[in-house]
């Protein structure tokens, strides 16, 4: 178990050490998309399989032949949110809040904008929260003046405090949607009534699988409910185990097993298969 501290440079240095350690057959990680992309270059060059349970940026799909993930890309999540905005909320004009220094945030913003446009809506204004002089209050007011009917929070776990400022200023006036980065207890603990109704797209939820053995076992082990991140990490671990069983205990054999047409593994509650 290695701590990359959520830092791309640290992750790349760690990746280099793992590539050089021939006892390492594969890597489950990393957490954020920026960190995964930085490390993936090293794993790809060193021909060591990496499987991220939680990195969802679309760019990772093109990171290389040795790079896998068990969470779907942002394209699927944002398409679901765009349909929700159009078909359930019956709205068409959105304001997007994002952070330009995050690959994940840029990915969610871009994909949501495209998906909303495809379904007959539009993003009427967007706000980079890292811009000099950014004010949650002024931004929300500007969004309303621009005709926005929905607020889309394409923000990260690390920018939860800014998300909470926006949620507080909005006071439930405009409906809000967000990516999986907002699946965070802090949003409800601090946001309270203002956060009620915030709709977030995640890749797995325990209430959809209450009869599954994984849910029973995880509750017994952890003494509470696990999140989508735990389920996707479990999927990565059991998938690697399956690949080792099929490909033997060599790095290349494992990658060939994972890449084989028809490869599958039984995950937490669903079968894991990789797209080309």
C-alpha positions as CSV (number, residue, x, y, z in Angstrom):
1,X,0.0,0.0,0.0
2,X,1.5,3.3,-1.1
3,X,0.3,6.9,-0.5
4,X,0.7,9.2,-3.5
5,X,-0.6,12.2,-1.5
6,X,-2.9,13.1,-4.3
7,X,0.1,14.7,-6.1
8,X,0.9,13.9,-9.8
9,X,4.7,14.2,-9.4
10,X,4.7,12.0,-6.3
11,X,2.5,9.5,-8.1
12,X,4.9,9.4,-11.1
13,X,7.9,8.8,-8.8
14,X,6.0,6.0,-7.1
15,X,5.0,4.5,-10.4
16,X,8.7,4.5,-11.4
17,X,9.6,2.6,-8.3
18,X,6.8,0.1,-8.8
19,X,7.8,-0.5,-12.4
20,X,11.4,-1.3,-11.3
21,X,10.2,-3.7,-8.6
22,X,9.7,-6.9,-10.5
23,X,7.7,-8.4,-7.6
24,X,4.8,-6.0,-8.4
25,X,2.4,-7.6,-10.9
26,X,-0.1,-4.8,-11.2
27,X,-1.3,-1.6,-9.5
28,X,-4.8,-0.7,-8.3
29,X,-4.9,3.1,-8.5
30,X,-4.8,6.0,-8.6
31,X,-7.6,8.1,-7.1
32,X,-8.0,11.3,-9.1
33,X,-7.8,11.6,-12.8
34,X,-4.9,14.0,-12.8
35,X,-2.8,11.7,-10.6
36,X,-3.8,8.6,-12.7
37,X,-2.9,10.4,-15.9
38,X,0.5,11.4,-14.6
39,X,1.3,7.9,-13.3
40,X,-0.1,6.1,-16.4
41,X,2.7,7.4,-18.6
42,X,5.2,5.6,-16.4
43,X,3.2,2.4,-16.2
44,X,2.6,2.4,-20.0
45,X,6.3,2.9,-20.7
46,X,7.2,0.2,-18.1
47,X,4.5,-2.2,-19.3
48,X,2.9,-2.6,-15.9
49,X,-0.9,-2.8,-15.6
50,X,-2.6,-0.1,-13.7
51,X,-6.3,-0.2,-12.9
52,X,-8.0,2.9,-11.4
53,X,-11.3,2.4,-9.5
54,X,-12.2,6.1,-9.3
55,X,-10.6,8.1,-12.1
56,X,-13.4,9.0,-14.6
57,X,-11.9,11.6,-17.0
58,X,-12.5,10.7,-20.6
59,X,-8.8,11.2,-21.4
60,X,-7.9,8.0,-19.5
61,X,-9.6,5.9,-22.2
62,X,-6.6,6.9,-24.4
63,X,-3.9,6.5,-21.8
64,X,-2.6,3.2,-23.2
65,X,-2.8,-0.5,-23.5
66,X,-1.7,-1.1,-19.9
67,X,-4.2,1.3,-18.4
68,X,-7.6,0.1,-17.2
69,X,-10.4,1.3,-14.9
70,X,-13.5,-0.1,-13.3
71,X,-15.5,3.2,-13.1
72,X,-17.2,4.3,-16.3
73,X,-16.0,7.5,-17.9
74,X,-17.6,10.9,-17.3
75,X,-19.3,10.6,-20.7
76,X,-21.9,8.2,-19.2
77,X,-22.5,10.1,-16.0
78,X,-22.9,13.4,-17.8
79,X,-25.3,11.9,-20.4
80,X,-27.4,10.7,-17.5
81,X,-27.4,14.1,-15.9
82,X,-28.2,15.9,-19.1
83,X,-31.2,13.6,-19.6
84,X,-32.3,14.3,-16.0
85,X,-32.2,18.0,-16.6
86,X,-34.2,17.8,-19.8
87,X,-36.7,15.0,-19.0
88,X,-37.2,15.2,-15.2
89,X,-36.5,18.8,-14.4
90,X,-37.9,20.0,-17.7
91,X,-35.2,22.6,-18.0
92,X,-32.9,23.5,-20.9
93,X,-30.5,26.3,-19.7
94,X,-27.6,25.5,-17.4
95,X,-24.8,27.4,-15.6
96,X,-21.7,25.3,-15.1
97,X,-19.2,25.8,-12.3
98,X,-15.8,24.1,-12.8
99,X,-12.1,24.3,-11.8
100,X,-9.7,24.6,-14.8
101,X,-6.8,23.0,-12.9
102,X,-8.6,19.6,-12.7
103,X,-8.7,17.2,-15.6
104,X,-11.8,15.6,-14.1
105,X,-13.6,18.9,-13.7
106,X,-12.8,19.9,-17.3
107,X,-14.0,16.5,-18.5
108,X,-17.3,16.8,-16.7
109,X,-17.9,20.3,-17.9
110,X,-17.1,19.5,-21.5
111,X,-19.1,16.3,-21.6
112,X,-22.1,17.8,-19.9
113,X,-22.1,20.8,-22.3
114,X,-22.0,18.5,-25.3
115,X,-24.7,16.1,-23.9
116,X,-27.0,19.0,-22.9
117,X,-26.7,20.5,-26.4
118,X,-27.4,17.2,-28.0
119,X,-30.6,16.8,-26.1
120,X,-31.8,20.3,-27.0
121,X,-30.5,22.4,-24.1
122,X,-27.5,24.7,-23.7
123,X,-25.0,25.9,-21.2
124,X,-25.6,29.7,-21.1
125,X,-22.7,30.6,-18.9
126,X,-19.8,28.9,-17.1
127,X,-17.5,29.9,-14.2
128,X,-14.0,28.8,-13.4
129,X,-13.8,28.9,-9.6
130,X,-10.0,29.3,-9.8
131,X,-10.3,32.6,-11.7
132,X,-9.0,35.7,-9.9
133,X,-11.7,37.4,-8.0
134,X,-14.2,34.6,-8.2
135,X,-17.2,35.2,-5.9
136,X,-19.8,32.5,-5.4
137,X,-22.4,35.2,-4.7
138,X,-21.7,37.3,-7.8
139,X,-21.4,34.1,-10.0
140,X,-24.8,32.8,-8.9
141,X,-26.4,36.2,-9.5
142,X,-24.8,36.3,-13.0
143,X,-26.1,32.8,-13.7
144,X,-29.6,33.9,-12.9
145,X,-29.2,37.1,-15.0
146,X,-28.0,34.9,-17.9
147,X,-31.2,32.9,-17.8
148,X,-29.8,29.8,-16.2
149,X,-32.5,27.4,-14.9
150,X,-30.1,24.8,-13.5
151,X,-26.7,24.9,-11.7
152,X,-24.3,22.2,-12.7
153,X,-21.4,21.7,-10.2
154,X,-18.6,20.1,-12.1
155,X,-16.4,20.3,-9.0
156,X,-14.0,17.9,-7.2
157,X,-13.8,16.5,-3.7
158,X,-10.9,19.0,-3.1
159,X,-13.1,22.0,-4.0
160,X,-16.0,20.9,-1.8
161,X,-15.8,24.2,0.3
162,X,-16.4,26.3,-2.9
163,X,-19.3,24.0,-3.9
164,X,-20.8,24.6,-0.4
165,X,-20.5,28.3,-0.9
166,X,-22.4,28.1,-4.2
167,X,-25.0,25.8,-2.6
168,X,-25.4,28.2,0.3
169,X,-25.8,31.3,-1.9
170,X,-28.3,29.5,-4.2
171,X,-30.5,28.6,-1.2
172,X,-32.4,26.0,-3.2
173,X,-33.7,28.6,-5.7
174,X,-32.2,26.9,-8.8
175,X,-32.1,23.1,-9.0
176,X,-28.6,21.7,-8.8
177,X,-26.9,18.7,-10.4
178,X,-23.3,17.5,-10.0
179,X,-20.7,14.8,-10.8
180,X,-19.4,12.1,-8.5
181,X,-16.9,14.4,-6.9
182,X,-19.8,15.8,-4.9
183,X,-20.7,12.4,-3.5
184,X,-19.3,13.5,-0.1
185,X,-20.8,13.5,3.4
186,X,-19.5,17.0,3.9
187,X,-22.0,18.4,1.3
188,X,-24.9,17.2,3.4
189,X,-23.4,17.8,6.8
190,X,-22.5,21.4,6.0
191,X,-25.0,22.2,3.2
192,X,-28.0,20.9,5.2
193,X,-31.3,22.2,3.8
194,X,-29.7,24.2,1.0
195,X,-28.1,20.9,-0.3
196,X,-31.4,19.0,-0.4
197,X,-32.4,18.2,-3.9
198,X,-28.9,18.3,-5.3
199,X,-28.8,15.4,-7.8
200,X,-25.5,13.6,-8.2
201,X,-24.6,10.9,-10.8
202,X,-22.5,8.1,-9.3
203,X,-21.5,4.7,-10.8
204,X,-23.0,2.4,-8.1
205,X,-25.2,2.8,-5.0
206,X,-25.7,0.4,-2.2
207,X,-29.5,0.9,-2.1
208,X,-29.7,-0.5,-5.6
209,X,-28.1,-3.8,-4.5
210,X,-29.3,-4.5,-1.0
211,X,-29.8,-8.2,-1.6
212,X,-26.3,-8.8,-3.0
213,X,-23.8,-10.8,-0.9
214,X,-21.2,-8.1,-1.3
215,X,-23.5,-5.6,0.5
216,X,-24.1,-8.0,3.4
217,X,-20.5,-8.8,3.7
218,X,-19.3,-5.2,3.4
219,X,-21.7,-4.0,6.1
220,X,-20.5,-6.8,8.4
221,X,-16.9,-5.9,7.8
222,X,-17.0,-2.1,7.9
223,X,-20.0,-1.6,10.3
224,X,-21.8,0.7,7.9
225,X,-22.6,1.3,4.2
226,X,-19.8,1.6,1.7
227,X,-19.8,4.0,-1.3
228,X,-19.4,3.6,-5.0
229,X,-15.6,4.1,-4.5
230,X,-15.4,1.0,-2.3
231,X,-17.4,-1.1,-4.8
232,X,-15.2,0.0,-7.7
233,X,-12.1,-0.8,-5.7
234,X,-13.4,-4.2,-4.9
235,X,-14.1,-4.7,-8.6
236,X,-10.5,-3.8,-9.4
237,X,-9.1,-6.2,-6.8
238,X,-11.2,-9.2,-7.9
239,X,-10.6,-8.4,-11.6
240,X,-6.8,-8.5,-11.0
241,X,-7.1,-11.7,-9.1
242,X,-9.1,-13.2,-12.0
243,X,-6.5,-12.0,-14.5
244,X,-3.7,-13.5,-12.4
245,X,-5.5,-16.8,-12.4
246,X,-5.9,-16.7,-16.2
247,X,-2.6,-15.1,-17.2
248,X,-0.2,-16.6,-14.7
249,X,2.0,-14.6,-12.4
250,X,3.7,-12.5,-15.1
251,X,3.1,-8.8,-15.9
252,X,2.5,-9.5,-19.6
253,X,0.3,-12.5,-19.0
254,X,-2.0,-10.4,-16.8
255,X,-2.3,-7.7,-19.3
256,X,-3.0,-10.2,-22.1
257,X,-5.7,-11.7,-19.9
258,X,-7.3,-8.4,-19.2
259,X,-7.2,-7.4,-22.8
260,X,-8.5,-10.6,-24.2
261,X,-11.8,-10.5,-26.1
262,X,-14.5,-12.0,-23.8
263,X,-12.6,-11.4,-20.5
264,X,-14.9,-10.9,-17.6
265,X,-14.8,-11.1,-13.8
266,X,-17.5,-11.1,-11.2
267,X,-17.3,-7.8,-9.3
268,X,-19.1,-6.5,-6.2
269,X,-22.6,-6.8,-7.7
270,X,-22.1,-6.8,-11.5
271,X,-19.8,-8.4,-14.1
272,X,-16.7,-6.4,-15.0
273,X,-15.9,-6.2,-18.7
274,X,-13.6,-3.8,-20.4
275,X,-14.4,-1.8,-23.6
276,X,-11.8,-1.7,-26.4
